[in-house]
Amino acid sequence: MSIAGLKKKQPKTFKVKVTTMETEMEFSCEMKWKGKDLFDQVCRALGLRESWFFGLQYSIKGMGTWLKMDKKVLDQEIPKEDPIHCCFLAKFYPEKVEEELLQEITQHLFFLQVKKQILDEEIYCSPEATILLASYAVQAKYGDYDPNLHKPGFLVPEELLPKRVLRQYQMTPDMWEERITAWYAGHRGIARYEAEMNYLKIAQDLEMYGVNYFPIAQKKNHTDFLLGVDAKGIHVYSINNRFSPNKSFEWSSIRNISYSEKELTIKPIDKKAEVFKFFASQPKVNKLIMQLFIGNHDLFMRRRRVDPIEIQQMKAQAREDKARKKMEHQRLAREKQLREDAERAKEELERRLFEVEDEARQANEALRRSEAAAELLAEKAQIAEEEAKLLAQNAAEAEQECRRLELAALKTKEEKRLMEHKMREAELIAMKLVKESERRLDYLDKSRKFEYRLQELKSEIHALKVEERQAGFLSHWREVLGSLDRSSGKMGKTPMWMEPFETDLLERLQQPLLACPLNATDSSVPRTPTQNLSFQTNALVASNVGTGTRKHIKVQQHETDVIYI
């Protein structure tokens, strides 16, 4: 293939990916483009007119380097990747952000970059200031605080506060959120661009704001100091202190700056003042420092000259835009307020309507209940009337019963009194009877003892009498028998017919005669043995007296039970 064919096949463009603080863009660049061509293309894509603050930065060997505007992109030391990568960042910082930053996009880009530098601790900020700055950042992101929308947990402290501050205090995310929200709620009514501008106005007063630091030495190959370059001048710091410079050179007091290889020289306007010379670590660093010197000095001189027509127009347009935006914001705020008032009024009316409907519903229910209650009350009234009649009747009966009970009570009281009197009398009688019974029991006991003793005496007397009678009877019997024998001519011998009778008689006489009293004379009373004997003797005698030759003998019984023949 010919050389001409190879040239035709070579690409005529290359791609560049540009990263801003909030987005990424990719451009197709021509081979002949210089750095300014790419830079202008990015500014047009962003709608940025205040381009003098910004630049395109790329990293080489860990050091950030700015793309040169007057040199082709591909001829510079930028890494040849596909696509080539670079960042669109602020290269120079204004002295007064409120006066110099005219466009809203410029303010926004500066706000995002400064915020990142504070969170990355490239700019030191006190904890109190970080909380205030975080509240403005939240206002710029979310708008006015609304407790109905912004519930607890909507903030992430790691995205708003430096890690150094989070480590410094033993506070929970909820506590940080509460502190930030307390400030955030006070920013109500502030527009986004105003919140970002307030953020930048606080940040520009920080000691490290807008300063680019480089290690330098007054002798070769030895780092003694830090060189700081910002919008106001050149400052020399000690290694461990980036807040208070040991020496400062304002742009207005510098007559000339020069460098040769690694050495840079700062000559003050005052010829009597000491010329300051220092060495950088690399020649590339010296070139970067010189670019910052030139750019910041040019901006410093530009701020003190009359603005060109273009800048005046931009400022006028910026003022008009700000006024218009302010009026628009106020109008939107009024409309928002009116809308919120209308919504609150609507909610109030809806709430009131709901209450009225609820009251009406309750009233209807109460009316229905009252009607039912009226019917129930009518029924109850009728029942009550009947009950009243019944109660009146019961009252009359009760009154009569009360009278009867009163009379009965009086009667009962009198009966009770009489009963008590009778009980007292009964008690007295009982006591007397008890005493009388005790006496009777004593008398009966004595009577029983006396009767028992009397019985014994009677028995003894009766026994004695029986013995006496037996003795007399036997003797008399023997005399009778003797007389009979004599009459019969058989003396001294009992006849044979008399022997059984005599034997039986003797046995009967020997039996006890105590079955009945001695003075019993009634024929119905059982006879005593003696009476039976006398009776039997009379019978025997009568039975034995016959018509024979024997004489008739009559035996009689007298009161003394003595038998006479």
Long-range contacts (C-beta under 8 A, 24 or more apart in sequence): 14-73, 14-74, 14-82, 14-83, 14-84, 15-82, 15-83, 15-84, 16-73, 16-83, 16-84, 16-85, 16-86, 17-83, 17-84, 17-85, 17-86, 18-42, 18-56, 18-86, 18-87, 18-88, 19-85, 19-86, 19-87, 19-88, 20-46, 20-87, 20-88, 20-109, 21-89, 21-109, 21-112, 21-113, 21-116, 22-108, 22-112, 26-83, 29-73, 31-74, 32-72, 33-72, 33-73, 34-69, 34-70, 34-71, 34-72, 34-73, 35-67, 35-68, 35-69, 35-70, 35-71, 35-72, 35-73, 35-76, 36-69, 36-70, 37-73, 38-67, 38-73, 39-67, 39-69, 42-88, 46-88, 46-105, 46-109, 47-103, 47-105, 48-103, 48-105, 48-106, 48-109, 49-102, 49-103, 49-314, 50-101, 50-102, 50-103, 50-106, 50-314, 52-92, 52-299, 53-90, 53-91, 53-92, 53-93, 53-94, 53-106, 53-110, 54-88, 54-89, 54-90, 54-91, 54-109, 55-88, 55-89, 55-91, 56-86, 56-87, 56-88, 57-86, 57-87, 57-89, 57-91, 58-84, 58-85, 58-86, 58-87, 63-284, 63-285, 65-284, 65-288, 66-91, 66-288, 66-291, 89-113, 91-292, 91-295, 92-210, 92-231, 92-292, 92-295, 92-296, 92-299, 93-204, 93-209, 93-210, 93-230, 93-231, 94-204, 94-231, 94-299, 95-231, 95-232, 95-300, 95-303, 96-204, 97-197, 97-200, 97-201, 97-204, 98-197, 98-200, 98-201, 100-303, 101-197, 101-200, 102-314, 102-315, 102-317, 102-318, 103-314, 103-318, 104-193, 104-321, 104-325, 107-193, 107-196, 107-197, 107-200, 108-193, 108-196, 110-200, 111-140, 111-196, 111-199, 111-200, 114-199, 114-200, 114-203, 114-209, 115-199, 118-162, 118-203, 119-159, 119-160, 119-161, 119-162, 120-162, 121-162, 121-163, 121-164, 122-208, 123-203, 123-206, 123-208, 123-209, 124-206, 124-207, 124-208, 124-242, 124-243, 125-162, 125-203, 125-206, 127-165, 127-168, 127-169, 129-202, 129-206, 130-160, 130-161, 130-162, 130-165, 131-161, 131-179, 131-180, 131-183, 132-183, 132-202, 133-199, 133-202, 133-203, 134-160, 134-161, 134-180, 134-183, 135-180, 135-181, 135-183, 135-184, 135-186, 135-187, 136-187, 136-195, 136-196, 136-198, 136-199, 136-202, 137-195, 137-199, 138-180, 138-181, 138-184, 139-184, 139-187, 139-190, 139-192, 139-195, 140-192, 140-195, 140-196, 140-199, 143-192, 144-187, 144-188, 144-189, 144-336, 145-181, 145-184, 145-185, 145-187, 145-188, 150-181, 152-177, 153-177, 155-180, 155-181, 189-333, 191-325, 191-326, 191-329, 193-325, 194-329, 207-242, 207-243, 207-244, 208-242, 208-243, 211-235, 211-242, 212-292, 213-237, 213-242, 214-280, 214-285, 214-288, 214-289, 215-239, 215-280, 215-281, 216-264, 216-278, 216-279, 216-280, 217-278, 217-279, 218-277, 218-278, 218-279, 219-279, 220-262, 220-279, 223-281, 225-278, 227-278, 227-289, 229-289, 229-292, 229-293, 229-296, 230-296, 231-296, 231-299, 231-300, 232-300, 234-266, 234-293, 236-276, 247-276, 249-276, 251-296, 251-297, 251-300, 251-301, 252-300, 254-297, 257-290, 257-293, 259-286, 259-289, 259-290, 261-286, 262-286, 264-289, 264-290, 458-517, 458-518, 459-514, 461-518, 462-513, 462-514, 462-518, 463-512, 463-514, 465-518, 466-512, 466-513, 466-530, 469-530, 469-561, 470-509, 470-510, 472-562, 473-509, 473-563, 474-509, 476-562, 476-563, 476-565, 477-505, 479-565, 480-553, 480-565, 483-565, 484-550, 484-553, 487-550, 487-551, 488-550, 497-544, 501-540, 505-533, 505-537, 508-532, 508-533, 508-536, 509-533, 530-561, 531-557, 534-561, 534-563, 537-563
